[in-house]
Amino acid sequence: MTAACHGPDASVEPTPGTTRIALVGSPNAGKTSVYNQLTGMRARTGNYPGVTVTRTVGTGRYKGPDGIVEFTIEDLPGTYSLHPISPDEQIVADVLNGEMTGITAPESLSVVVDVTVLERSMSLIAQAMSLGKPTMIVLTMIDELATRGGHVDIDAFAAAMGVPVVGVVGSRGKGFDALRRLLAAPQDWPRAPIAPPRDDDEFNAWITSVLDAARYRAPEPDARSARIDRLLLHPIFGTLIFFAVMFLFFQVIFTVAAPLQDLVEQGFGWLGTQAAELIPNSMIAGLVANGIIGGVGAVLVFIPQIMLMFLLLALLEDVGYMSRAAFLVDRVMALTGLEGRAFVAMLSSMACAVPGIMATRTMPSSRDRIATSMAAPLMTCSARLPVYILLIGLLVDNSSRVGPFSTQGIAMFGMYLLGGVSAMLAAGVFKARVLGGELLPFYMEMPPYRFPSPRSVALSLWDSTRAFLQRAGTIILATSIVLWFLLNLPTRTAEIAGMSEADAAAHVLDNSIAASIGKFLAPIFEPLGFDWRIVVGLIGAMAAREVFISTMGQIFAAVDPENPTLLLTSAAWTSGPHQGELLFNTPTIVALLIFFAYALLCMSTVATIRRETNSWRWPAIAWTYMIVLAWVGAFLARQLTLALTG
Amino acid sequence: MSSGPATTTVSLHPQASTDPQMLRWVTTATLPAELPVLDRLVADGVLARSEIGAGEIRTWLADGSSWDTAGPVVRTALFAALRQLPHTPALSGELLAERIAELIAREVAPVAASHGGGITVESVREGVLTVAMTGACHGCSLGHKTLDDLVRETVTAHFPQIHTVRAANPRRSRFTLGIPGLKKSK
């Protein structure tokens, strides 16, 4: 194979006045692909050795802060060693030593190495470093190393080698901004303090030590995992399987947990009645039965779903699937221009946006951090989960099926999908409008598939359940108590004298402090179909989204302490033009779902953005854009549902 | 831990530091409290002074010399000395704890810090290392596992006498209803 297919000879002369950097690497190391990315020249790439035999020179550009810097790249023929055996290798040695007639030696070297075979490439790197020119290393196939169970810490590798190292994914163009920045200024490269040893034993000790420092692990030939991954990481089938897995995930949550949920619900109902009967003081009885048991209990009802979800997540993670899922999603996310570390932040936000936003600290550019923080709260966090379960439960009947699938499960899958897609779009918009920046390769471990260990699954299940209970016992409890007082004060003892118990409760509620706040704000939300009671729930949700449920539980149990969910379905507007109409009708529930998906209700998140960006500007922007999205989205969703349902 | 510390071959490489006169010789060998070869290099005028740390020997160049010439000499001498070392040199409890703390501060803490978390050594007792993890790593479904493994791998590679690594404080979940990082304990 010769390289007669290369472009015209005009390309061979280096651009005058620029530094000349030679690419050195063994055949198949991905050298030509790196060269093409850098120069934009379409030299042939392929897997067969010897494509680059003639001389190929191109110009690369780096757009730095001080303008554009050009550099000349010379793509040398592939070689395994600088101690030549073949004629091609002789050419490389001659060029590098300045022994080729008419061609001066390049000023600096960039050694291109396939990271999956790093260990056996070390001698070529050592030989290049021994030439005494500024040298750097480009590691290719970084993504393949990860997918095949290998690992390398590039920064540690660079520190151990004493020269700059960049990891790239040639096919996806990842890592090339960092590479261009380096190539633009070879004079600034750090140099190894001592050339690598020549003595064989010392040389082996050096390789062992450097690879160890870089925590290098060659791809594991775990045949079973590799076979499974060929399917599960396949760009098309893998993605389809990922969606199927997530779809079934929500199916299981809804179909399996429903009977358990009924039991828990009955338990709390019984507890509430007991408290109401046994506590003599009616004020305290009301607080305990409605405020605490009715409020917090309404949230705790969802514990079967939540435990089940964490159980499934723990199983998926322990089996090794979550890492693959992350890898697949990262592939999609690369389209939006987001880098891998942003993805980690997004993933954390599925639990809670607070640690998610804190995870953005790993990103070097403050502008990247901000864009990710702006989008992360849109991911479906676990506080939204019980709210969605409640609303979806009101929206569609538990027994409703689409084919063999639970409609509720489909709806929940849709909500998670909506959150994920919206977060990515938001990040994409912020990335495009607010910032530029480079795309870094995403380094991720791919553990081999294995059977889940019951212990670690149980541990993680316990961890998350405890966290949920803790939340219910602290912030949700506290907010519920505060809301109970706001909903039951002033007592209006004189006014309710002689009324029936239910009428009295309704009268107090309707004239409570909370009601006056809710009624004041209600006109803003009227186009969405929300009355003042929902508005009070939304205000409570600012402490924690789940408080929305506890507030609904309190308000609608105030009239009838029996099953609050049942009551929500029959609750009607108490005043205004809609009086008598059902409050939780389909368009309003849909609007509420959309509102919860987009609104930045959670004040912990706002405080975290404030702390991480050290200004009120970004939390203000985030809150504003999300409330606008939430309102407009909910309004459109309501109108659309109205049109569809007639 | 699957990969034991029992590497029969010596590992050694130099790493530059911010001080051009100082080179760090990194090795996975468990270093004793003293190495006679270092005194000899100082006596011969190759080095100004030296220091033994956790998994590394720090050497300062003698005046008027350069690493180009002195480096290979030091490397060959250290390599020969490390080859002769017993497998697990005895270290006093205090020195061991100090070295492990140094190692964790150097190798693991920056990783934790980059995720908004922190890690410090609580105690070293009878082969059990107890570390305290703080900060933001909880809630990240990937973070904890990685950090646990990193501590275990880093420490046992240099100090085979440590057989168990424990976290002092179970992670708190203040805000989060976390999708947890699984705590792996083998």
Chai-1 contact restraints between the chains, C-beta under 6 A:
chainA,res_idxA,chainB,res_idxB,connection_type,confidence,min_distance_angstrom,max_distance_angstrom,comment,restraint_id
A,A159,B,Q15,contact,1.0,0.0,6.0,A-B,restraint_1
A,A160,B,H13,contact,1.0,0.0,6.0,A-B,restraint_2
A,G162,B,A16,contact,1.0,0.0,6.0,A-B,restraint_3
A,P193,B,P14,contact,1.0,0.0,6.0,A-B,restraint_4
A,P193,B,A16,contact,1.0,0.0,6.0,A-B,restraint_5
A,P193,B,L23,contact,1.0,0.0,6.0,A-B,restraint_6
A,P193,B,W67,contact,1.0,0.0,6.0,A-B,restraint_7
A,I194,B,P14,contact,1.0,0.0,6.0,A-B,restraint_8
A,I194,B,W67,contact,1.0,0.0,6.0,A-B,restraint_9
A,I194,B,G71,contact,1.0,0.0,6.0,A-B,restraint_10
A,E202,B,F79,contact,1.0,0.0,6.0,A-B,restraint_11
A,A205,B,V10,contact,1.0,0.0,6.0,A-B,restraint_12
A,A205,B,S11,contact,1.0,0.0,6.0,A-B,restraint_13
A,A205,B,L12,contact,1.0,0.0,6.0,A-B,restraint_14
A,W206,B,H13,contact,1.0,0.0,6.0,A-B,restraint_15
A,T208,B,T9,contact,1.0,0.0,6.0,A-B,restraint_16
A,T208,B,S11,contact,1.0,0.0,6.0,A-B,restraint_17
A,S209,B,S11,contact,1.0,0.0,6.0,A-B,restraint_18
A,S209,B,L12,contact,1.0,0.0,6.0,A-B,restraint_19
A,S209,B,H13,contact,1.0,0.0,6.0,A-B,restraint_20
A,V210,B,H13,contact,1.0,0.0,6.0,A-B,restraint_21
A,D212,B,S11,contact,1.0,0.0,6.0,A-B,restraint_22
A,D212,B,T28,contact,1.0,0.0,6.0,A-B,restraint_23
A,A213,B,V26,contact,1.0,0.0,6.0,A-B,restraint_24
A,L313,B,I179,contact,1.0,0.0,6.0,A-B,restraint_25
A,S348,B,G139,contact,1.0,0.0,6.0,A-B,restraint_26
A,S348,B,C140,contact,1.0,0.0,6.0,A-B,restraint_27
A,A351,B,G139,contact,1.0,0.0,6.0,A-B,restraint_28
A,A351,B,T176,contact,1.0,0.0,6.0,A-B,restraint_29
A,A351,B,G178,contact,1.0,0.0,6.0,A-B,restraint_30
A,A351,B,I179,contact,1.0,0.0,6.0,A-B,restraint_31
A,C352,B,G139,contact,1.0,0.0,6.0,A-B,restraint_32
A,C352,B,F175,contact,1.0,0.0,6.0,A-B,restraint_33
A,C352,B,T176,contact,1.0,0.0,6.0,A-B,restraint_34
A,V354,B,F175,contact,1.0,0.0,6.0,A-B,restraint_35
A,P355,B,A136,contact,1.0,0.0,6.0,A-B,restraint_36
A,P355,B,G139,contact,1.0,0.0,6.0,A-B,restraint_37
A,P355,B,C140,contact,1.0,0.0,6.0,A-B,restraint_38
A,P355,B,T176,contact,1.0,0.0,6.0,A-B,restraint_39
A,M358,B,G116,contact,1.0,0.0,6.0,A-B,restraint_40
A,M358,B,A136,contact,1.0,0.0,6.0,A-B,restraint_41
A,A359,B,C140,contact,1.0,0.0,6.0,A-B,restraint_42
A,R361,B,G116,contact,1.0,0.0,6.0,A-B,restraint_43
A,T362,B,S114,contact,1.0,0.0,6.0,A-B,restraint_44
A,T362,B,H115,contact,1.0,0.0,6.0,A-B,restraint_45
A,S382,B,L177,contact,1.0,0.0,6.0,A-B,restraint_46
A,S456,B,L182,contact,1.0,0.0,6.0,A-B,restraint_47
A,L459,B,K183,contact,1.0,0.0,6.0,A-B,restraint_48
A,S460,B,P180,contact,1.0,0.0,6.0,A-B,restraint_49
A,S460,B,L182,contact,1.0,0.0,6.0,A-B,restraint_50
A,D463,B,P180,contact,1.0,0.0,6.0,A-B,restraint_51
A,S464,B,G178,contact,1.0,0.0,6.0,A-B,restraint_52
A,S464,B,P180,contact,1.0,0.0,6.0,A-B,restraint_53
A,A467,B,S173,contact,1.0,0.0,6.0,A-B,restraint_54
A,A467,B,L177,contact,1.0,0.0,6.0,A-B,restraint_55
A,A467,B,G178,contact,1.0,0.0,6.0,A-B,restraint_56
A,F468,B,L177,contact,1.0,0.0,6.0,A-B,restraint_57
A,R471,B,L177,contact,1.0,0.0,6.0,A-B,restraint_58
A,S604,B,F175,contact,1.0,0.0,6.0,A-B,restraint_59
